[in-house]
Amino acid sequence: MKILRQDPHEVSIVSAVGAPLGMTAPQFLTVIGAGEIMIALAVLAGLFSRFVAGFQIGLLLAMNGTAILFGRGTIADPIGLLIHNLPLLVCIFLDGFCNPVRKPAAEVAPPSQGNLP
């Protein structure tokens, strides 16, 4: 949703923290949204699952921490934000670190057909 329709609350958080490289808050949210799409595509493709999971966890913690520490009060309930993101962090961890290393679909052999002619 950071690309199609930006949440005014997210825009205010980025405005309070300050967008890098001279970008406006909406421009920076678009960049974040594009990055989130690339991460989602990597997860769906099963590419570098452990690296992507670690990157996602670090990025999510960095974004939440930055908003809490430097958002000038735009995060009304910092503990609630962390609790809200806890299920996502657990899912990222389980998918990235507890699944066996996945192969791309092209490398996976089709299931055995048994003794069919």
N, C-alpha and C positions, 0 to 999 in steps of 0.2 A: 504493500500500500504506500510505500514511500515514493513510488514513481507515479502511479495513476492519480492518487488523491492523498495529499499529505495531511497528517493529523496536526491541527494547530498547536496542540500541546507539545508534540515532538519538535515542531518548528521553534517554539519558545525555548525549549531546552537547548537546542543547538545554538540559538541566538544568544542565550545566556552564557554558554560555554565558549562560543566563538568558533566559527567555521575556519578551517585552515586555508592557506593559499589564496586568500582574498576572495573566497567564494561566499555567496550569500547562504543563509541557512537552508532555503529550499533547494539550492543547487547542491549543497553538501548532502542533504537527505536523498537526493536523486542518486548521487554517487554511492551512498550507503546501500540504497535499494538495489542498485545494479550489482554491487558486491554480494549482497544476500542472494540474489538470483544465481550468481556464479557458484556460490557455495552450495545452494540447493541442487544445482545440476551435477556438481561433483558428488554429492551424497547419493543422488538417484542413480548415477552411473557406477557407483561403487569404486570410484577412483581414489587411491591413497587414503583409505577410510580412516586410518589412525591419525595421519597428519591432518586431514581435514577436521576430524573431531577435536583434536588438540587446538587447532587454529580457531575453530568455532568457540570453544570454551574460553580461550584466552581473549578473543575479541568481545564476546558477550560480557565477560567480567570487566574488561577494560572500558567498554562503553557504559555499563552500569556504574562502575566506580567513578568514571569521569563525570557522569551526569550528577551523581550524588555529591561528589566533592566540590565540583566547580560550577554546578548548575544554578547557584545563587537562589536556592529555595524553590526551584521549579519542580522538584520531586517532593511532593507533600508527604509521602510515606516511604522513606528509603527501605525500611525493613520489609514492608509489603511488596516493594518492587523485587527485592531479592527472593522472597518467598514465592512470588508470582513466577519468577524465572527458574526456580528450582526444578520443577518437572521437566522443563526443556533441557536443562543441564544434565539431568539424569538420563533422559532419552539420548542425547548426544553421546554421553559417555558409554552407555550400553551398546549403542549401534556402532560406535567407532572402535571401542576397545574390547568389548566382550564377544562380538561376533567373530567367527573365523575370518581370516583374510579372504575377501570376496574376489572372484574373478569377473571380468567383464562378461556379459552374456554371450559374446561371440566365442569365448574360450570354454564355456561350460558344455560338456557333452550332453546330448539328449538322454532322457531316461531310458533305461534298458527295456526292450520290448519282450523280454523273456524268450521263449522258444517259438515265437510265431514265425510262420513261413515267409 
